[in-house]
């Protein structure tokens, strides 16, 4: 009771002071303790400040702490150049081409350190014909660095030594109100980097923050600028959405703002079909739950789920036209992946996993003879089985099939023998061809020849 009373007294007496164009919010008001900063984050800021440089924990970590969330990592911003940071910390490395960063290692923790960047003036900016910035890598000061950040909630600088927050754009007040507001003119900032529109959707969905009216208003008219963004950057942002732990909210927000076109092929059509929408939403909820439980998530599995009904439609069409099931599946997979890569290129490393998951779905129907045992030996069996369970839960496949495989994989040898289905009447068993003998062996067997 006494502690709560003292906190109320100190908060009433504490005041925000100004330093240049920044508001300095004291600990008594914001309540974020330096004890909440990671070991590596504090070591970096302490080390740089001891060497005579400015250093602050910045961005998402400060925002998350104010929202009483656990930050994923602790980034640091400083006026020291990458080479100067490297000289302060022995276990560090400089990375990046356009703009160099420093990774400082503390065991498993890696702290990313960036040098303050300047906000490029319009007359000096290098842009393409759409206004997208092509060069934005000049060093600057703290105020300039704050101005070039995207949202006010991400432009907060926390000093662990003084436990004060430096705020140049009223980000502290916006964060407390749970409002996501872009810094500067929204139209100009979206032209500079159209990916900010997707970031606005992702952060508002992930953090439960409301998009400020002027921040949201231009998006509908400017969404076509996303077509000018390199595919690698788009894919990176899409993956962040899908693996944010709030993918359902992100997809719903994308649909509401009509931003999903072109990111995943015909996703809008899939989500308008009862079976497709149920399957996709189950896959996304499953992913969100796994992330919430800190379990591993495979991007390949998630992409396989999002594209499954496209593959299924293409496969059914080919089978109806007389194609053989396996061959038709290979053609359908190649067609869908080819169409996807023309819009948002999924890395080739995911292709093999996605195809294995899709191909194994047909084999779950085969529950006679040695086929179930051979399927259990497949490296991707577990992922394919999880995929089957999603199909069962969405109503696409019979629940009995999922229950059968759930029991079969853990059953005893005797129980497995009981569970096997009889061979279908008239089914021809494949005969193994005898290996062709070498000419020398044939001649030895038939000397007269």
HELIX and SHEET records of a PDB file:
HELIX    1   1 UNK A    2  UNK A   13  1                                  12    
HELIX    2   2 UNK A   27  UNK A   30  1                                   4    
HELIX    3   3 UNK A   34  UNK A   36  5                                   3    
HELIX    4   4 UNK A   39  UNK A   50  1                                  12    
HELIX    5   5 UNK A   60  UNK A   66  1                                   7    
HELIX    6   6 UNK A   82  UNK A   88  1                                   7    
HELIX    7   7 UNK A  142  UNK A  147  1                                   6    
HELIX    8   8 UNK A  152  UNK A  154  5                                   3    
HELIX    9   9 UNK A  171  UNK A  177  1                                   7    
HELIX   10  10 UNK A  186  UNK A  192  1                                   7    
HELIX   11  11 UNK A  195  UNK A  207  1                                  13    
HELIX   12  12 UNK A  213  UNK A  217  1                                   5    
HELIX   13  13 UNK A  219  UNK A  222  1                                   4    
HELIX   14  14 UNK A  223  UNK A  228  5                                   6    
HELIX   15  15 UNK A  231  UNK A  242  1                                  12    
HELIX   16  16 UNK A  247  UNK A  256  1                                  10    
HELIX   17  17 UNK A  267  UNK A  272  1                                   6    
HELIX   18  18 UNK A  274  UNK A  292  1                                  19    
HELIX   19  19 UNK A  299  UNK A  320  1                                  22    
HELIX   20  20 UNK A  325  UNK A  341  1                                  17    
HELIX   21  21 UNK A  348  UNK A  363  1                                  16    
HELIX   22  22 UNK A  371  UNK A  376  1                                   6    
HELIX   23  23 UNK A  381  UNK A  393  1                                  13    
HELIX   24  24 UNK A  399  UNK A  408  1                                  10    
HELIX   25  25 UNK A  413  UNK A  419  1                                   7    
HELIX   26  26 UNK A  439  UNK A  445  1                                   7    
SHEET    1   A 9 UNK A  17  UNK A  19  0                                        
SHEET    2   A 9 UNK A  22  UNK A  25 -1                                        
SHEET    3   A 9 UNK A 164  UNK A 167 -1                                        
SHEET    4   A 9 UNK A 156  UNK A 159 -1                                        
SHEET    5   A 9 UNK A  55  UNK A  58 -1                                        
SHEET    6   A 9 UNK A  75  UNK A  78 -1                                        
SHEET    7   A 9 UNK A 109  UNK A 115  1                                        
SHEET    8   A 9 UNK A 101  UNK A 106 -1                                        
SHEET    9   A 9 UNK A  92  UNK A  95 -1                                        
SHEET    1   B 2 UNK A 126  UNK A 127  0                                        
SHEET    2   B 2 UNK A 133  UNK A 135 -1                                        
SHEET    1   C 2 UNK A 179  UNK A 180  0                                        
SHEET    2   C 2 UNK A 210  UNK A 211  1                                        
END                                                                             
